[in-house]
Amino acid sequence: MSIVTLTGTVPITRKSGAPLARPDIDHIALTRNGVTIDQLVPTAPTFQFVDSSPLTGNDSYNAEVFTKDGFVSDPSNDAVITIVAADPAAAIGDLAAVVS
């Protein structure tokens, strides 16, 4: 089983360069492959999220900041990972049955 840990820095400015205080942030939405998987309220200058059920194949994560005054940031950069498919044991090829 794979686990993906995402980390990031909470912005301290708005897109215009104006200051942004942490209490002005409503939440940060985290997405995997374009689907929101969680929302978190930042309590520190950085955040961490653990995805304990990543999908097999290529997964692309990003985040958006939602402010309490109704604005949404541009999406973050993409954090892309690859989860290798499970590799189970080979099938038994010599199973036999005998009637006695």
N, C-alpha and C positions, 0 to 999 in steps of 0.2 A: 504494500500500500504506500502510495506517495503522499506527501504533504507539501504544500506550497506556502511559503511565508512571504507576504508582501509587506514592504516598509516604505514609508514616504515622509516628507516634511510638510507640515501644515503651512499654507501660505500666510505671510504676514502683510501682504499688500494686495490690493485689488489690481485688475488689469490696467487701470489708469495710472497706477503707482501710488494711489492714496493708501494710507494705512488700513489694515484689516486686523481687528482684535479677535482673538480666539472666541470670546463670547458672542461675536457677531456671526459665527458660523453655526448653521443649524445642524448640518451633518455632511459627511463625505460618503458618496455612493460608490461602491466598488462593483465593477462589472467583469464578467468573464465571457469572452466571445460575444459581447454586446448585450448580455443579459445581466441585470442587477442581481448580485448574489448576497450583498449585505450593505447595511448602512451603519456608520459609526459616528459618534459624537467625539470630536477630538478633545482630549484632556491634557495634552502635553504638546511640546513643539514638534514631535514626531509621532507617527502612528504605526501600528503593526497589526496585521490581520493574517490569520492562518486559515487556509482553505484545505480542509481535511478530506475533501472529496473532489479533487480535480478530475477533469475528463481525460480519457485516453486520447493521445494525439497532440496536436499543437493547440495550446491555450493562450489566448491573448487577454491580458488584464489591463484595465485602466481605471481611473478614478475621476470623479467630478465633485467640486465643492459647491454646496448649496448654502447660501447666506440667509439669515433670518429676514432680510428685506426683500427676498424673492428672486435674487439673481443666482445664476448657475455659471460656474466657470467653464472654460473650454475643457475638453477631456485632457487628461494627463498624457504623457508619453505611454506607449504600449510596452508592457513587460511581457515578453513572450517566452514560454517554456514548452518543452516537449515531454509528455508522459508516455513512456514506452508501454505498449500493450503487455498484458500478463503473459507469462511464458510457462504454461502448465506442462506437466509431464507428457511425454509422447503416449499415444494410445497403445494399449496392449494389442498386439497383433497375432498372438498365438493362443487365444482362448479356445478351449475345446470342451466338448460335452460327451460323456459316455453313458449309455444306458446299461444298467446292470440288473 
